[in-house]
Amino acid sequence: MSNEHYIEMYGLAAADVKPGVSVRALVELRLAAGTFFKTDPEQYANELMTSIVERKPTRVTRELADGRFITVVNQPMPGGGWW
């Protein structure tokens, strides 16, 4: 769910963003860092988890609390995983 660029973009600590961290934990980390989207965190987490379970690709541009806009693309990979 993340890489060095993700950590940098959202102002997170690499020690907190590691394999196995949940979507909801990432949401909480970003809320604490002030880099979450201007949207309902619970709704965002639910929509993301639904797209992952259903293996639906998504592309959405969202505004962050700090005024930046980021386009997020989630694409399932053959054999599992996402990019």
PDB file of N, CA, C and O in Angstrom:
ATOM      1  N   MET A   1       0.802  -1.192   0.000  1.00  0.00           N
ATOM      2  CA  MET A   1       0.000   0.000   0.000  1.00  0.00           C
ATOM      3  C   MET A   1       0.850   1.262   0.000  1.00  0.00           C
ATOM      4  O   MET A   1       0.318   2.362  -0.152  1.00  0.00           O
ATOM      5  N   SER A   2       2.157   1.122   0.168  1.00  0.00           N
ATOM      6  CA  SER A   2       2.938   2.342   0.245  1.00  0.00           C
ATOM      7  C   SER A   2       4.382   2.110  -0.187  1.00  0.00           C
ATOM      8  O   SER A   2       4.840   0.977  -0.332  1.00  0.00           O
ATOM      9  N   ASN A   3       5.074   3.216  -0.386  1.00  0.00           N
ATOM     10  CA  ASN A   3       6.494   3.197  -0.716  1.00  0.00           C
ATOM     11  C   ASN A   3       7.105   4.496  -0.193  1.00  0.00           C
ATOM     12  O   ASN A   3       6.431   5.271   0.485  1.00  0.00           O
ATOM     13  N   GLU A   4       8.364   4.733  -0.502  1.00  0.00           N
ATOM     14  CA  GLU A   4       9.022   5.944   0.008  1.00  0.00           C
ATOM     15  C   GLU A   4       8.316   7.217  -0.446  1.00  0.00           C
ATOM     16  O   GLU A   4       8.198   8.175   0.319  1.00  0.00           O
ATOM     17  N   HIS A   5       7.848   7.224  -1.689  1.00  0.00           N
ATOM     18  CA  HIS A   5       7.158   8.416  -2.190  1.00  0.00           C
ATOM     19  C   HIS A   5       5.873   8.668  -1.402  1.00  0.00           C
ATOM     20  O   HIS A   5       5.561   9.810  -1.066  1.00  0.00           O
ATOM     21  N   TYR A   6       5.138   7.612  -1.111  1.00  0.00           N
ATOM     22  CA  TYR A   6       3.911   7.719  -0.317  1.00  0.00           C
ATOM     23  C   TYR A   6       4.233   8.333   1.045  1.00  0.00           C
ATOM     24  O   TYR A   6       3.556   9.259   1.492  1.00  0.00           O
ATOM     25  N   ILE A   7       5.260   7.814   1.693  1.00  0.00           N
ATOM     26  CA  ILE A   7       5.663   8.296   3.011  1.00  0.00           C
ATOM     27  C   ILE A   7       6.015   9.779   2.953  1.00  0.00           C
ATOM     28  O   ILE A   7       5.619  10.553   3.824  1.00  0.00           O
ATOM     29  N   GLU A   8       6.755  10.165   1.929  1.00  0.00           N
ATOM     30  CA  GLU A   8       7.167  11.567   1.771  1.00  0.00           C
ATOM     31  C   GLU A   8       5.967  12.472   1.473  1.00  0.00           C
ATOM     32  O   GLU A   8       5.817  13.529   2.086  1.00  0.00           O
ATOM     33  N   MET A   9       5.112  12.052   0.528  1.00  0.00           N
ATOM     34  CA  MET A   9       3.949  12.869   0.144  1.00  0.00           C
ATOM     35  C   MET A   9       3.046  13.183   1.325  1.00  0.00           C
ATOM     36  O   MET A   9       2.514  14.287   1.439  1.00  0.00           O
ATOM     37  N   TYR A  10       2.880  12.202   2.202  1.00  0.00           N
ATOM     38  CA  TYR A  10       1.933  12.346   3.293  1.00  0.00           C
ATOM     39  C   TYR A  10       2.590  12.671   4.632  1.00  0.00           C
ATOM     40  O   TYR A  10       1.910  12.692   5.657  1.00  0.00           O
ATOM     41  N   GLY A  11       3.905  12.927   4.642  1.00  0.00           N
ATOM     42  CA  GLY A  11       4.587  13.344   5.859  1.00  0.00           C
ATOM     43  C   GLY A  11       4.544  12.322   6.973  1.00  0.00           C
ATOM     44  O   GLY A  11       4.344  12.667   8.137  1.00  0.00           O
ATOM     45  N   LEU A  12       4.733  11.061   6.613  1.00  0.00           N
ATOM     46  CA  LEU A  12       4.670   9.983   7.597  1.00  0.00           C
ATOM     47  C   LEU A  12       6.063   9.489   7.961  1.00  0.00           C
ATOM     48  O   LEU A  12       7.040   9.809   7.284  1.00  0.00           O
ATOM     49  N   ALA A  13       6.151   8.718   9.019  1.00  0.00           N
ATOM     50  CA  ALA A  13       7.412   8.113   9.432  1.00  0.00           C
ATOM     51  C   ALA A  13       7.514   6.716   8.824  1.00  0.00           C
ATOM     52  O   ALA A  13       6.572   5.928   8.901  1.00  0.00           O
ATOM     53  N   ALA A  14       8.651   6.420   8.226  1.00  0.00           N
ATOM     54  CA  ALA A  14       8.858   5.112   7.597  1.00  0.00           C
ATOM     55  C   ALA A  14       8.643   3.979   8.600  1.00  0.00           C
ATOM     56  O   ALA A  14       8.172   2.905   8.224  1.00  0.00           O
ATOM     57  N   ALA A  15       8.977   4.200   9.848  1.00  0.00           N
ATOM     58  CA  ALA A  15       8.812   3.165  10.875  1.00  0.00           C
ATOM     59  C   ALA A  15       7.333   2.823  11.110  1.00  0.00           C
ATOM     60  O   ALA A  15       7.014   1.723  11.561  1.00  0.00           O
ATOM     61  N   ASP A  16       6.441   3.760  10.806  1.00  0.00           N
ATOM     62  CA  ASP A  16       5.008   3.538  10.998  1.00  0.00           C
ATOM     63  C   ASP A  16       4.339   2.912   9.783  1.00  0.00           C
ATOM     64  O   ASP A  16       3.279   2.297   9.896  1.00  0.00           O
ATOM     65  N   VAL A  17       4.959   3.071   8.629  1.00  0.00           N
ATOM     66  CA  VAL A  17       4.359   2.601   7.372  1.00  0.00           C
ATOM     67  C   VAL A  17       5.180   1.421   6.872  1.00  0.00           C
ATOM     68  O   VAL A  17       6.179   1.581   6.170  1.00  0.00           O
ATOM     69  N   LYS A  18       4.734   0.248   7.252  1.00  0.00           N
ATOM     70  CA  LYS A  18       5.482  -0.959   6.915  1.00  0.00           C
ATOM     71  C   LYS A  18       4.516  -2.046   6.460  1.00  0.00           C
ATOM     72  O   LYS A  18       3.310  -1.921   6.678  1.00  0.00           O
ATOM     73  N   PRO A  19       5.013  -3.102   5.838  1.00  0.00           N
ATOM     74  CA  PRO A  19       4.120  -4.170   5.396  1.00  0.00           C
ATOM     75  C   PRO A  19       3.237  -4.665   6.545  1.00  0.00           C
ATOM     76  O   PRO A  19       3.699  -4.885   7.665  1.00  0.00           O
ATOM     77  N   GLY A  20       1.962  -4.829   6.227  1.00  0.00           N
ATOM     78  CA  GLY A  20       1.009  -5.324   7.204  1.00  0.00           C
ATOM     79  C   GLY A  20       0.181  -4.256   7.886  1.00  0.00           C
ATOM     80  O   GLY A  20      -0.806  -4.570   8.551  1.00  0.00           O
ATOM     81  N   VAL A  21       0.571  -2.981   7.730  1.00  0.00           N
ATOM     82  CA  VAL A  21      -0.223  -1.907   8.336  1.00  0.00           C
ATOM     83  C   VAL A  21      -1.565  -1.837   7.606  1.00  0.00           C
ATOM     84  O   VAL A  21      -1.622  -1.965   6.383  1.00  0.00           O
ATOM     85  N   SER A  22      -2.633  -1.635   8.360  1.00  0.00           N
ATOM     86  CA  SER A  22      -3.976  -1.645   7.769  1.00  0.00           C
ATOM     87  C   SER A  22      -4.315  -0.303   7.123  1.00  0.00           C
ATOM     88  O   SER A  22      -3.691   0.720   7.406  1.00  0.00           O
ATOM     89  N   VAL A  23      -5.312  -0.336   6.253  1.00  0.00           N
ATOM     90  CA  VAL A  23      -5.817   0.887   5.626  1.00  0.00           C
ATOM     91  C   VAL A  23      -6.276   1.859   6.710  1.00  0.00           C
ATOM     92  O   VAL A  23      -5.975   3.051   6.649  1.00  0.00           O
ATOM     93  N   ARG A  24      -6.986   1.359   7.676  1.00  0.00           N
ATOM     94  CA  ARG A  24      -7.496   2.235   8.745  1.00  0.00           C
ATOM     95  C   ARG A  24      -6.354   2.842   9.566  1.00  0.00           C
ATOM     96  O   ARG A  24      -6.454   3.990   9.997  1.00  0.00           O
ATOM     97  N   ALA A  25      -5.281   2.094   9.786  1.00  0.00           N
ATOM     98  CA  ALA A  25      -4.126   2.644  10.510  1.00  0.00           C
ATOM     99  C   ALA A  25      -3.463   3.743   9.690  1.00  0.00           C
ATOM    100  O   ALA A  25      -3.041   4.760  10.238  1.00  0.00           O
ATOM    101  N   LEU A  26      -3.370   3.539   8.365  1.00  0.00           N
ATOM    102  CA  LEU A  26      -2.805   4.579   7.500  1.00  0.00           C
ATOM    103  C   LEU A  26      -3.661   5.838   7.521  1.00  0.00           C
ATOM    104  O   LEU A  26      -3.138   6.952   7.524  1.00  0.00           O
ATOM    105  N   VAL A  27      -4.971   5.659   7.536  1.00  0.00           N
ATOM    106  CA  VAL A  27      -5.873   6.809   7.621  1.00  0.00           C
ATOM    107  C   VAL A  27      -5.608   7.571   8.922  1.00  0.00           C
ATOM    108  O   VAL A  27      -5.505   8.798   8.911  1.00  0.00           O
ATOM    109  N   GLU A  28      -5.498   6.860  10.028  1.00  0.00           N
ATOM    110  CA  GLU A  28      -5.247   7.500  11.323  1.00  0.00           C
ATOM    111  C   GLU A  28      -3.909   8.231  11.330  1.00  0.00           C
ATOM    112  O   GLU A  28      -3.813   9.339  11.857  1.00  0.00           O
ATOM    113  N   LEU A  29      -2.880   7.624  10.755  1.00  0.00           N
ATOM    114  CA  LEU A  29      -1.564   8.270  10.681  1.00  0.00           C
ATOM    115  C   LEU A  29      -1.639   9.559   9.874  1.00  0.00           C
ATOM    116  O   LEU A  29      -1.062  10.575  10.262  1.00  0.00           O
ATOM    117  N   ARG A  30      -2.351   9.516   8.749  1.00  0.00           N
ATOM    118  CA  ARG A  30      -2.471  10.701   7.906  1.00  0.00           C
ATOM    119  C   ARG A  30      -3.338  11.774   8.560  1.00  0.00           C
ATOM    120  O   ARG A  30      -3.064  12.963   8.399  1.00  0.00           O
ATOM    121  N   LEU A  31      -4.361  11.385   9.280  1.00  0.00           N
ATOM    122  CA  LEU A  31      -5.159  12.364  10.022  1.00  0.00           C
ATOM    123  C   LEU A  31      -4.277  13.078  11.045  1.00  0.00           C
ATOM    124  O   LEU A  31      -4.340  14.300  11.178  1.00  0.00           O
ATOM    125  N   ALA A  32      -3.463  12.323  11.759  1.00  0.00           N
ATOM    126  CA  ALA A  32      -2.576  12.901  12.773  1.00  0.00           C
ATOM    127  C   ALA A  32      -1.537  13.823  12.144  1.00  0.00           C
ATOM    128  O   ALA A  32      -1.138  14.820  12.746  1.00  0.00           O
ATOM    129  N   ALA A  33      -1.097  13.483  10.919  1.00  0.00           N
ATOM    130  CA  ALA A  33      -0.085  14.288  10.226  1.00  0.00           C
ATOM    131  C   ALA A  33      -0.693  15.504   9.525  1.00  0.00           C
ATOM    132  O   ALA A  33       0.034  16.383   9.063  1.00  0.00           O
ATOM    133  N   GLY A  34      -2.034  15.556   9.444  1.00  0.00           N
ATOM    134  CA  GLY A  34      -2.699  16.657   8.756  1.00  0.00           C
ATOM    135  C   GLY A  34      -2.648  16.541   7.247  1.00  0.00           C
ATOM    136  O   GLY A  34      -2.803  17.536   6.539  1.00  0.00           O
ATOM    137  N   THR A  35      -2.431  15.322   6.747  1.00  0.00           N
ATOM    138  CA  THR A  35      -2.313  15.108   5.300  1.00  0.00           C
ATOM    139  C   THR A  35      -3.389  14.175   4.756  1.00  0.00           C
ATOM    140  O   THR A  35      -3.195  13.525   3.729  1.00  0.00           O
ATOM    141  N   PHE A  36      -4.522  14.114   5.448  1.00  0.00           N
ATOM    142  CA  PHE A  36      -5.607  13.296   4.922  1.00  0.00           C
ATOM    143  C   PHE A  36      -6.447  14.135   3.967  1.00  0.00           C
ATOM    144  O   PHE A  36      -6.367  15.364   3.975  1.00  0.00           O
ATOM    145  N   PHE A  37      -7.244  13.472   3.152  1.00  0.00           N
ATOM    146  CA  PHE A  37      -8.106  14.140   2.188  1.00  0.00           C
ATOM    147  C   PHE A  37      -9.225  14.916   2.877  1.00  0.00           C
ATOM    148  O   PHE A  37      -9.581  14.636   4.022  1.00  0.00           O
ATOM    149  N   LYS A  38      -9.771  15.898   2.158  1.00  0.00           N
ATOM    150  CA  LYS A  38     -10.947  16.621   2.636  1.00  0.00           C
ATOM    151  C   LYS A  38     -12.170  15.778   2.313  1.00  0.00           C
ATOM    152  O   LYS A  38     -12.978  16.129   1.453  1.00  0.00           O
ATOM    153  N   THR A  39     -12.289  14.677   3.008  1.00  0.00           N
ATOM    154  CA  THR A  39     -13.402  13.753   2.840  1.00  0.00           C
ATOM    155  C   THR A  39     -13.562  12.975   4.141  1.00  0.00           C
ATOM    156  O   THR A  39     -12.680  13.009   5.000  1.00  0.00           O
ATOM    157  N   ASP A  40     -14.663  12.288   4.285  1.00  0.00           N
ATOM    158  CA  ASP A  40     -14.914  11.504   5.487  1.00  0.00           C
ATOM    159  C   ASP A  40     -13.953  10.313   5.540  1.00  0.00           C
ATOM    160  O   ASP A  40     -13.954   9.493   4.622  1.00  0.00           O
ATOM    161  N   PRO A  41     -13.141  10.198   6.584  1.00  0.00           N
ATOM    162  CA  PRO A  41     -12.161   9.110   6.665  1.00  0.00           C
ATOM    163  C   PRO A  41     -12.783   7.713   6.625  1.00  0.00           C
ATOM    164  O   PRO A  41     -12.249   6.808   5.984  1.00  0.00           O
ATOM    165  N   GLU A  42     -13.892   7.547   7.303  1.00  0.00           N
ATOM    166  CA  GLU A  42     -14.547   6.238   7.339  1.00  0.00           C
ATOM    167  C   GLU A  42     -15.069   5.855   5.951  1.00  0.00           C
ATOM    168  O   GLU A  42     -14.917   4.715   5.511  1.00  0.00           O
ATOM    169  N   GLN A  43     -15.680   6.815   5.278  1.00  0.00           N
ATOM    170  CA  GLN A  43     -16.190   6.554   3.926  1.00  0.00           C
ATOM    171  C   GLN A  43     -15.041   6.216   2.984  1.00  0.00           C
ATOM    172  O   GLN A  43     -15.140   5.279   2.191  1.00  0.00           O
ATOM    173  N   TYR A  44     -13.955   6.974   3.069  1.00  0.00           N
ATOM    174  CA  TYR A  44     -12.786   6.712   2.224  1.00  0.00           C
ATOM    175  C   TYR A  44     -12.259   5.289   2.458  1.00  0.00           C
ATOM    176  O   TYR A  44     -12.032   4.545   1.504  1.00  0.00           O
ATOM    177  N   ALA A  45     -12.068   4.918   3.722  1.00  0.00           N
ATOM    178  CA  ALA A  45     -11.541   3.590   4.040  1.00  0.00           C
ATOM    179  C   ALA A  45     -12.473   2.495   3.532  1.00  0.00           C
ATOM    180  O   ALA A  45     -12.015   1.492   2.985  1.00  0.00           O
ATOM    181  N   ASN A  46     -13.778   2.686   3.712  1.00  0.00           N
ATOM    182  CA  ASN A  46     -14.744   1.690   3.237  1.00  0.00           C
ATOM    183  C   ASN A  46     -14.725   1.560   1.716  1.00  0.00           C
ATOM    184  O   ASN A  46     -14.748   0.449   1.185  1.00  0.00           O
ATOM    185  N   GLU A  47     -14.682   2.702   1.009  1.00  0.00           N
ATOM    186  CA  GLU A  47     -14.650   2.651  -0.458  1.00  0.00           C
ATOM    187  C   GLU A  47     -13.368   1.993  -0.958  1.00  0.00           C
ATOM    188  O   GLU A  47     -13.405   1.209  -1.907  1.00  0.00           O
ATOM    189  N   LEU A  48     -12.236   2.305  -0.328  1.00  0.00           N
ATOM    190  CA  LEU A  48     -10.973   1.704  -0.740  1.00  0.00           C
ATOM    191  C   LEU A  48     -10.987   0.199  -0.495  1.00  0.00           C
ATOM    192  O   LEU A  48     -10.579  -0.574  -1.361  1.00  0.00           O
ATOM    193  N   MET A  49     -11.450  -0.216   0.671  1.00  0.00           N
ATOM    194  CA  MET A  49     -11.491  -1.653   0.975  1.00  0.00           C
ATOM    195  C   MET A  49     -12.439  -2.386   0.027  1.00  0.00           C
ATOM    196  O   MET A  49     -12.146  -3.507  -0.388  1.00  0.00           O
ATOM    197  N   THR A  50     -13.560  -1.775  -0.316  1.00  0.00           N
ATOM    198  CA  THR A  50     -14.490  -2.393  -1.264  1.00  0.00           C
ATOM    199  C   THR A  50     -13.828  -2.577  -2.620  1.00  0.00           C
ATOM    200  O   THR A  50     -13.960  -3.639  -3.230  1.00  0.00           O
ATOM    201  N   SER A  51     -13.117  -1.560  -3.104  1.00  0.00           N
ATOM    202  CA  SER A  51     -12.459  -1.678  -4.414  1.00  0.00           C
ATOM    203  C   SER A  51     -11.367  -2.745  -4.380  1.00  0.00           C
ATOM    204  O   SER A  51     -11.147  -3.436  -5.375  1.00  0.00           O
ATOM    205  N   ILE A  52     -10.688  -2.882  -3.253  1.00  0.00           N
ATOM    206  CA  ILE A  52      -9.645  -3.914  -3.131  1.00  0.00           C
ATOM    207  C   ILE A  52     -10.273  -5.300  -3.152  1.00  0.00           C
ATOM    208  O   ILE A  52      -9.815  -6.180  -3.881  1.00  0.00           O
ATOM    209  N   VAL A  53     -11.320  -5.499  -2.355  1.00  0.00           N
ATOM    210  CA  VAL A  53     -11.990  -6.809  -2.292  1.00  0.00           C
ATOM    211  C   VAL A  53     -12.585  -7.178  -3.649  1.00  0.00           C
ATOM    212  O   VAL A  53     -12.504  -8.330  -4.076  1.00  0.00           O
ATOM    213  N   GLU A  54     -13.183  -6.198  -4.323  1.00  0.00           N
ATOM    214  CA  GLU A  54     -13.809  -6.460  -5.623  1.00  0.00           C
ATOM    215  C   GLU A  54     -12.814  -6.407  -6.774  1.00  0.00           C
ATOM    216  O   GLU A  54     -13.177  -6.657  -7.923  1.00  0.00           O
ATOM    217  N   ARG A  55     -11.539  -6.077  -6.464  1.00  0.00           N
ATOM    218  CA  ARG A  55     -10.463  -5.981  -7.448  1.00  0.00           C
ATOM    219  C   ARG A  55     -10.810  -5.004  -8.563  1.00  0.00           C
ATOM    220  O   ARG A  55     -10.545  -5.258  -9.738  1.00  0.00           O
ATOM    221  N   LYS A  56     -11.410  -3.879  -8.170  1.00  0.00           N
ATOM    222  CA  LYS A  56     -11.790  -2.826  -9.110  1.00  0.00           C
ATOM    223  C   LYS A  56     -10.704  -1.764  -9.158  1.00  0.00           C
ATOM    224  O   LYS A  56     -10.310  -1.245  -8.114  1.00  0.00           O
ATOM    225  N   PRO A  57     -10.210  -1.429 -10.346  1.00  0.00           N
ATOM    226  CA  PRO A  57      -9.266  -0.316 -10.440  1.00  0.00           C
ATOM    227  C   PRO A  57     -10.000   0.997 -10.168  1.00  0.00           C
ATOM    228  O   PRO A  57     -11.162   1.162 -10.538  1.00  0.00           O
ATOM    229  N   THR A  58      -9.311   1.908  -9.525  1.00  0.00           N
ATOM    230  CA  THR A  58      -9.896   3.218  -9.241  1.00  0.00           C
ATOM    231  C   THR A  58      -8.897   4.311  -9.575  1.00  0.00           C
ATOM    232  O   THR A  58      -7.684   4.107  -9.537  1.00  0.00           O
ATOM    233  N   ARG A  59      -9.436   5.475  -9.903  1.00  0.00           N
ATOM    234  CA  ARG A  59      -8.625   6.675 -10.142  1.00  0.00           C
ATOM    235  C   ARG A  59      -9.467   7.854  -9.682  1.00  0.00           C
ATOM    236  O   ARG A  59     -10.571   8.074 -10.179  1.00  0.00           O
ATOM    237  N   VAL A  60      -8.937   8.610  -8.728  1.00  0.00           N
ATOM    238  CA  VAL A  60      -9.679   9.732  -8.181  1.00  0.00           C
ATOM    239  C   VAL A  60      -8.696  10.834  -7.783  1.00  0.00           C
ATOM    240  O   VAL A  60      -7.608  10.559  -7.277  1.00  0.00           O
ATOM    241  N   THR A  61      -9.094  12.070  -8.018  1.00  0.00           N
ATOM    242  CA  THR A  61      -8.303  13.215  -7.586  1.00  0.00           C
ATOM    243  C   THR A  61      -8.987  13.805  -6.364  1.00  0.00           C
ATOM    244  O   THR A  61     -10.181  14.101  -6.380  1.00  0.00           O
ATOM    245  N   ARG A  62      -8.208  13.966  -5.311  1.00  0.00           N
ATOM    246  CA  ARG A  62      -8.762  14.469  -4.050  1.00  0.00           C
ATOM    247  C   ARG A  62      -7.894  15.601  -3.514  1.00  0.00           C
ATOM    248  O   ARG A  62      -6.689  15.661  -3.757  1.00  0.00           O
ATOM    249  N   GLU A  63      -8.548  16.498  -2.775  1.00  0.00           N
ATOM    250  CA  GLU A  63      -7.835  17.582  -2.116  1.00  0.00           C
ATOM    251  C   GLU A  63      -7.440  17.148  -0.713  1.00  0.00           C
ATOM    252  O   GLU A  63      -8.229  16.536   0.006  1.00  0.00           O
ATOM    253  N   LEU A  64      -6.205  17.475  -0.331  1.00  0.00           N
ATOM    254  CA  LEU A  64      -5.728  17.201   1.013  1.00  0.00           C
ATOM    255  C   LEU A  64      -6.056  18.377   1.915  1.00  0.00           C
ATOM    256  O   LEU A  64      -6.333  19.477   1.438  1.00  0.00           O
ATOM    257  N   ALA A  65      -6.025  18.144   3.208  1.00  0.00           N
ATOM    258  CA  ALA A  65      -6.313  19.187   4.189  1.00  0.00           C
ATOM    259  C   ALA A  65      -5.351  20.365   4.055  1.00  0.00           C
ATOM    260  O   ALA A  65      -5.690  21.490   4.422  1.00  0.00           O
ATOM    261  N   ASP A  66      -4.139  20.107   3.524  1.00  0.00           N
ATOM    262  CA  ASP A  66      -3.153  21.192   3.385  1.00  0.00           C
ATOM    263  C   ASP A  66      -3.272  21.946   2.060  1.00  0.00           C
ATOM    264  O   ASP A  66      -2.440  22.801   1.759  1.00  0.00           O
ATOM    265  N   GLY A  67      -4.316  21.629   1.257  1.00  0.00           N
ATOM    266  CA  GLY A  67      -4.570  22.357   0.020  1.00  0.00           C
ATOM    267  C   GLY A  67      -4.005  21.727  -1.241  1.00  0.00           C
ATOM    268  O   GLY A  67      -4.334  22.168  -2.342  1.00  0.00           O
ATOM    269  N   ARG A  68      -3.164  20.709  -1.112  1.00  0.00           N
ATOM    270  CA  ARG A  68      -2.646  20.023  -2.304  1.00  0.00           C
ATOM    271  C   ARG A  68      -3.720  19.117  -2.893  1.00  0.00           C
ATOM    272  O   ARG A  68      -4.626  18.666  -2.191  1.00  0.00           O
ATOM    273  N   PHE A  69      -3.602  18.858  -4.199  1.00  0.00           N
ATOM    274  CA  PHE A  69      -4.462  17.891  -4.873  1.00  0.00           C
ATOM    275  C   PHE A  69      -3.591  16.722  -5.303  1.00  0.00           C
ATOM    276  O   PHE A  69      -2.492  16.910  -5.825  1.00  0.00           O
ATOM    277  N   ILE A  70      -4.092  15.511  -5.079  1.00  0.00           N
ATOM    278  CA  ILE A  70      -3.349  14.305  -5.437  1.00  0.00           C
ATOM    279  C   ILE A  70      -4.289  13.365  -6.171  1.00  0.00           C
ATOM    280  O   ILE A  70      -5.418  13.136  -5.736  1.00  0.00           O
ATOM    281  N   THR A  71      -3.817  12.822  -7.291  1.00  0.00           N
ATOM    282  CA  THR A  71      -4.571  11.798  -8.004  1.00  0.00           C
ATOM    283  C   THR A  71      -4.082  10.445  -7.520  1.00  0.00           C
ATOM    284  O   THR A  71      -2.893  10.133  -7.594  1.00  0.00           O
ATOM    285  N   VAL A  72      -5.020   9.648  -7.024  1.00  0.00           N
ATOM    286  CA  VAL A  72      -4.709   8.331  -6.486  1.00  0.00           C
ATOM    287  C   VAL A  72      -5.218   7.284  -7.463  1.00  0.00           C
ATOM    288  O   VAL A  72      -6.393   7.278  -7.830  1.00  0.00           O
ATOM    289  N   VAL A  73      -4.320   6.400  -7.879  1.00  0.00           N
ATOM    290  CA  VAL A  73      -4.670   5.320  -8.793  1.00  0.00           C
ATOM    291  C   VAL A  73      -4.397   3.999  -8.092  1.00  0.00           C
ATOM    292  O   VAL A  73      -3.288   3.766  -7.612  1.00  0.00           O
ATOM    293  N   ASN A  74      -5.388   3.145  -8.031  1.00  0.00           N
ATOM    294  CA  ASN A  74      -5.240   1.804  -7.480  1.00  0.00           C
ATOM    295  C   ASN A  74      -5.552   0.813  -8.587  1.00  0.00           C
ATOM    296  O   ASN A  74      -6.632   0.855  -9.176  1.00  0.00           O
ATOM    297  N   GLN A  75      -4.612  -0.076  -8.870  1.00  0.00           N
ATOM    298  CA  GLN A  75      -4.756  -1.028  -9.954  1.00  0.00           C
ATOM    299  C   GLN A  75      -4.387  -2.426  -9.463  1.00  0.00           C
ATOM    300  O   GLN A  75      -3.261  -2.648  -9.019  1.00  0.00           O
ATOM    301  N   PRO A  76      -5.344  -3.390  -9.541  1.00  0.00           N
ATOM    302  CA  PRO A  76      -4.985  -4.749  -9.139  1.00  0.00           C
ATOM    303  C   PRO A  76      -3.969  -5.347 -10.104  1.00  0.00           C
ATOM    304  O   PRO A  76      -4.019  -5.086 -11.306  1.00  0.00           O
ATOM    305  N   MET A  77      -3.053  -6.144  -9.581  1.00  0.00           N
ATOM    306  CA  MET A  77      -2.038  -6.834 -10.403  1.00  0.00           C
ATOM    307  C   MET A  77      -2.416  -8.288 -10.570  1.00  0.00           C
ATOM    308  O   MET A  77      -3.026  -8.876  -9.676  1.00  0.00           O
ATOM    309  N   PRO A  78      -2.064  -8.882 -11.707  1.00  0.00           N
ATOM    310  CA  PRO A  78      -2.312 -10.307 -11.890  1.00  0.00           C
ATOM    311  C   PRO A  78      -1.642 -11.104 -10.757  1.00  0.00           C
ATOM    312  O   PRO A  78      -0.499 -10.827 -10.394  1.00  0.00           O
ATOM    313  N   GLY A  79      -2.346 -12.074 -10.213  1.00  0.00           N
ATOM    314  CA  GLY A  79      -1.780 -12.899  -9.164  1.00  0.00           C
ATOM    315  C   GLY A  79      -1.890 -12.287  -7.777  1.00  0.00           C
ATOM    316  O   GLY A  79      -1.376 -12.854  -6.813  1.00  0.00           O
ATOM    317  N   GLY A  80      -2.551 -11.141  -7.658  1.00  0.00           N
ATOM    318  CA  GLY A  80      -2.714 -10.486  -6.358  1.00  0.00           C
ATOM    319  C   GLY A  80      -1.851  -9.244  -6.243  1.00  0.00           C
ATOM    320  O   GLY A  80      -0.960  -9.013  -7.060  1.00  0.00           O
ATOM    321  N   GLY A  81      -2.119  -8.466  -5.243  1.00  0.00           N
ATOM    322  CA  GLY A  81      -1.380  -7.241  -5.023  1.00  0.00           C
ATOM    323  C   GLY A  81      -1.949  -6.080  -5.804  1.00  0.00           C
ATOM    324  O   GLY A  81      -2.863  -6.231  -6.614  1.00  0.00           O
ATOM    325  N   TRP A  82      -1.379  -4.911  -5.538  1.00  0.00           N
ATOM    326  CA  TRP A  82      -1.846  -3.668  -6.150  1.00  0.00           C
ATOM    327  C   TRP A  82      -0.675  -2.811  -6.508  1.00  0.00           C
ATOM    328  O   TRP A  82       0.397  -2.924  -5.914  1.00  0.00           O
ATOM    329  N   TRP A  83      -0.875  -1.943  -7.489  1.00  0.00           N
ATOM    330  CA  TRP A  83       0.116  -0.894  -7.796  1.00  0.00           C
ATOM    331  C   TRP A  83      -0.609   0.373  -8.060  1.00  0.00           C
ATOM    332  O   TRP A  83       0.017   1.395  -8.341  1.00  0.00           O
TER     333      TRP A  83
END
